[in-house]
Amino acid sequence: MAKILIVDDEQHIRYLYSEELTEAGYEVITAENGFKLLERIEEEKPDLIVLDIKMVGYNGLDLLQEIRNKFYDLPVILCTAYDTFKEDMKSIAADHYVIKSFDLTELKNKISMALEAGRQREP
């Protein structure tokens, strides 16, 4: 069972994603911001991260760079309400980019694709 870390400052989003993804068969852990995120990743060893870009006090794109520097192969899906960040060069470090929606079909598809790609990279 794949473990997914949801990083989002909105409680209802964390709850929605957690419920839906648990129902889809994933183990889900959540974080409300980027505080000690690298330590959390080290401890929990998630298989994938769903990362919000705009959080109070944290920029998801900067967090993405930190994650990439330390956990190069860990799949990260940027999930945001704004498509304008797609143009940001920093966002290309993410495996996928999803616009937030209450219909999680696209997010689930991207999670499945990212996890599959990750499995294919393993020796």
C-alpha positions as CSV (number, residue, x, y, z in Angstrom):
1,M,0.0,0.0,0.0
2,A,1.5,3.3,-1.1
3,K,1.8,6.1,1.5
4,I,0.9,9.6,0.4
5,L,1.8,12.8,2.3
6,I,-0.7,15.6,1.7
7,V,0.8,19.1,2.4
8,D,-1.9,21.8,2.4
9,D,-2.8,24.6,4.8
10,E,-6.5,24.2,4.3
11,Q,-8.0,21.7,6.7
12,H,-11.0,20.8,4.4
13,I,-8.7,20.0,1.6
14,R,-6.5,17.7,3.8
15,Y,-9.7,16.0,5.0
16,L,-11.2,15.6,1.5
17,Y,-8.0,14.2,0.0
18,S,-7.4,12.0,3.0
19,E,-10.9,10.5,2.9
20,E,-10.9,10.0,-0.9
21,L,-7.4,8.6,-1.1
22,T,-7.8,6.3,1.9
23,E,-10.9,5.0,0.2
24,A,-8.9,4.5,-3.0
25,G,-6.5,2.2,-1.0
26,Y,-3.7,4.5,0.0
27,E,-2.2,5.2,3.4
28,V,-2.5,8.9,3.9
29,I,-0.6,11.3,6.2
30,T,-1.1,15.0,6.3
31,A,0.9,18.2,7.1
32,E,-0.6,21.6,7.4
33,N,2.5,23.5,6.3
34,G,6.2,23.1,5.4
35,F,7.4,23.3,9.0
36,K,10.0,20.6,9.4
37,L,8.8,19.0,6.2
38,L,12.1,17.3,5.3
39,E,12.3,15.7,8.8
40,R,8.7,14.5,8.4
41,I,9.5,13.0,5.0
42,E,12.6,11.3,6.6
43,E,10.5,9.8,9.4
44,E,7.4,8.8,7.5
45,K,9.0,7.8,4.2
46,P,6.0,8.6,1.9
47,D,5.9,7.1,-1.6
48,L,4.5,10.4,-3.0
49,I,3.8,13.9,-1.9
50,V,0.8,16.1,-2.9
51,L,2.0,19.6,-2.3
52,D,0.0,22.9,-2.3
53,I,1.8,25.9,-3.7
54,K,0.2,28.8,-1.8
55,M,0.3,28.2,1.9
56,V,0.4,30.8,4.7
57,G,4.1,31.4,5.4
58,Y,5.3,28.8,2.9
59,N,5.9,28.7,-0.8
60,G,5.3,25.3,-2.2
61,L,7.7,25.8,-5.1
62,D,10.5,26.6,-2.6
63,L,9.5,23.5,-0.6
64,L,9.6,21.5,-3.9
65,Q,13.2,22.6,-4.5
66,E,14.1,21.5,-0.9
67,I,12.4,18.1,-1.4
68,R,14.2,17.6,-4.8
69,N,17.6,18.5,-3.3
70,K,17.3,15.8,-0.6
71,F,14.8,13.2,-2.0
72,Y,15.5,13.4,-5.7
73,D,13.3,10.4,-6.8
74,L,10.4,11.1,-4.5
75,P,7.3,11.8,-6.7
76,V,5.7,15.2,-6.0
77,I,2.4,16.4,-7.4
78,L,1.8,20.1,-7.2
79,C,-1.8,20.8,-6.4
80,T,-3.1,24.3,-6.5
81,A,-6.1,26.4,-7.2
82,Y,-4.1,28.5,-9.7
83,D,-2.9,27.4,-13.1
84,T,-0.6,30.5,-13.3
85,F,2.1,28.6,-11.5
86,K,2.4,26.2,-14.4
87,E,4.5,29.0,-16.1
88,D,6.9,29.2,-13.2
89,M,10.2,27.5,-14.0
90,K,10.3,26.0,-10.5
91,S,7.2,24.0,-11.1
92,I,8.9,21.8,-13.7
93,A,10.7,20.0,-10.9
94,A,7.3,18.4,-10.0
95,D,6.2,15.1,-11.5
96,H,2.7,16.5,-12.2
97,Y,0.6,19.6,-11.8
98,V,-3.0,19.4,-10.9
99,I,-5.6,22.2,-10.4
100,K,-7.5,21.7,-7.2
101,S,-11.0,20.4,-7.6
102,F,-13.6,18.6,-5.5
103,D,-13.6,15.9,-8.3
104,L,-10.4,14.1,-7.5
105,T,-10.3,12.0,-10.6
106,E,-7.4,13.8,-12.2
107,L,-5.4,13.9,-8.9
108,K,-6.0,10.1,-8.5
109,N,-4.9,9.5,-12.1
110,K,-1.7,11.5,-11.6
111,I,-0.9,9.8,-8.3
112,S,-1.3,6.4,-10.0
113,M,0.9,7.5,-12.9
114,A,3.6,9.0,-10.6
115,L,3.7,5.9,-8.4
116,E,3.9,3.6,-11.5
117,A,6.8,5.7,-12.9
118,G,8.5,5.5,-9.5
119,R,8.2,1.7,-9.5
120,Q,9.7,1.5,-12.9
121,R,12.8,3.5,-11.8
122,E,13.5,1.2,-8.9
123,P,16.4,-1.3,-9.5
